[in-house]
């Protein structure tokens, strides 16, 4: 991990541990509720690993706090501002693509705002989120392929899509030019019921 990734992993670990202790949960109890191994949870809390988006979603839902609460610094301000370059880098592709969580709201109805880039040949698959999750995507640069529940759509610069996030979905760039898109995820009732997807790492 580079220095930024190490810093993020330590911050996430500290927040997971704080939220777990606030709820008086043991490591075993949280691991069972999140559907992750105790060893993974120990590594997350110690900041030794940068967990996958899928694993973070399961942990945040088990804690009932929503993903943004684990990756954003706590604040009491009415307006939360994320300056350019300060978002949480939660996915990196093998050719330089990035998935950055730039902003999010509090539970129970969590809204996440993402900034994604996909280099040529990259693909990101996401298992189904909790029932009722909806996603909105707009392509800012290039072209991408959106697959939802086995059905594919080609999107070019300026195109937008709304789709169910509670179905398996994927974003890919089978083209020769880099692509960039914004993604908004609405997850109702975070912490009310367990998520159905499995960790992807």
N, C-alpha and C positions, 0 to 999 in steps of 0.2 A: 504494500500500500504506500502511496505517496503521502506527503505531510498533510495535505488537505483531507485525504481519505482517512488517515489515522486520527486526525482531529475530530472528524465527523463520527467515526466509530466510537471514540471515547465519549463524545457528547451523547450519542444514542444510548450507549451502555449505562451512563450515569442516570439518564432519564428513565430507562426501563427499570433500573434498580430502585430509584426513588418511587416510581409509581407502584411497583410491586410491594415495597415495604409499607407504603401508605395504605394499601389495601390488605396488609397483613397476610400476604400470600407467600408460601414457601416456593423455592425454585421448582420443586416437583409439581406443586399445584398449578403454577403458571405454565409450565411446560406442557402439562396434560391439557389444560384449557386451550392453549394455543396450537396444540398438535405438533410441537417441535420437541426435539430431544433435550434432555436436561443438559447434556454436554454443550449443545449449541447455545442454550440460554446462558450458561456460565460464560461461554466465550463472548457472547453479545454483551453481557453486563460488564465484563472485564475490558471491553474495547479491543479484544484480540482479533475480531473478524468484522468485516463489513457485510452484514447479512443481505440476502436478496430482498427485492421488493415484496415477493410473496411471503417470506418469513416475517418481515416487518409488519405487513398487513395483519397476519395472524396474531402476532404478539400485541399489536396496538388494539385490535378488536377484543382480545381476551382481557386486556386491561380496561377496555371501555373508554379509550381516550382519543382514538383516531390517529392515523399516521402522521399528520402535521405536528401533533403534540410531541412526538418522539424526535423529530428532526429540526424543529424550530426552537430557538432560545425562548424561554418564558418571558412574557412581557405583560405589563399592566396597562399599556397605552391603548387608547381607543383605536388608533390607526397603527397597523403593523406594516412597516415598509421593508421590503427585501431589495436591497441595492443590487445593481448589476454585478453578477459574479458571486453573490452570496447565497444562492439557492443550494439546496441539498442535492448533491450528485449521487443518485441512487442506482443508476445503471450505466455501464459503459460497454460499448460494442467492441468487437474484435478489430474493427477498422477505424475506431475513433468516434463512433456515435455516442450520444449522451442522453440520458433521461434525468432531468433536473426538476425536482419539486420546488417551485418558487414561492408558493403561498398556499395556505389552507385555513379552514375555519374550525371552530370547536365542535365537539359532539353535542347532541346525538346525531344531527344531520350534517355530515362533513362534506365540504366541497374542497377539492384539491385542484390547483392550477399547475400544470406541467409545461416545460419547454423541452421538446424532443428534437434531436438531430439523428438522422440515419445516414451513414455512409453507404456508398454503393455495395450491394451484396449483404447488407445487415438485415436482421430480422429479430423482433422481440415478441415472444409468445406470452400471453397472460391467461391463467386459468380463470374460470368464472368467479366473480365476486359475490357478495351477499345479494339475496333477492331484492330487487328494486333499484340496484345500482344502474345509473345511466351515465353515458360518456358523450362529450361533444368534442369534435376535433376539427381544426382548420389548418390546411396546408399553407405555409407562408412562403416556402421555396421548394422548387423541384416537384417530384411526383412520388407518391407512395401507393402501396397496395394495402388495403384494409380487409381483413378477413374476420367475419363474425359468424360463429356457429357453423363453420364450413363454407360460408358464402363469401366470395371475394368481390371487391370494388376497387377500381382505379381512381385515384384522386390526384388532380393537378393543382398547381399554384392557385390559391383563391377558393378552391373547393372546400366544402365543409360537410360533416356528417354527424348525425346523432344516432346512437346505437345502444343496445342493452349491454351493460357491463356485467350482467349476471349470466352471460353466455361466454364460452371460451372465445378469445379473440387474439389477433396478432396484427402487428404493423411491420411492413417490410419495404425495402427499397431495392427492387430488382433492376434498377436503371443505372446509367453511367454517371449521373450527377448526384451530389449530396442533396438531401431533403431535410426540411425543417418544418415542424408543426407544433401548434399549441394543443394541449389536451386538458379538458376540464372533466373531473370525475365527481359525480354526486353519489354519496353513499349514505342512505337513510338509516337511522337507528343503529349507529355504530355502538357496539358493546351490548346491544339488546339480545342478540343471538350470535352463535358462532359462525364464522365464515366457512364456506364449503370448499375452498380451493386448497391445494396442497402446496407446500413450500417448493419453490423452483430451484433452491440451492441449499 
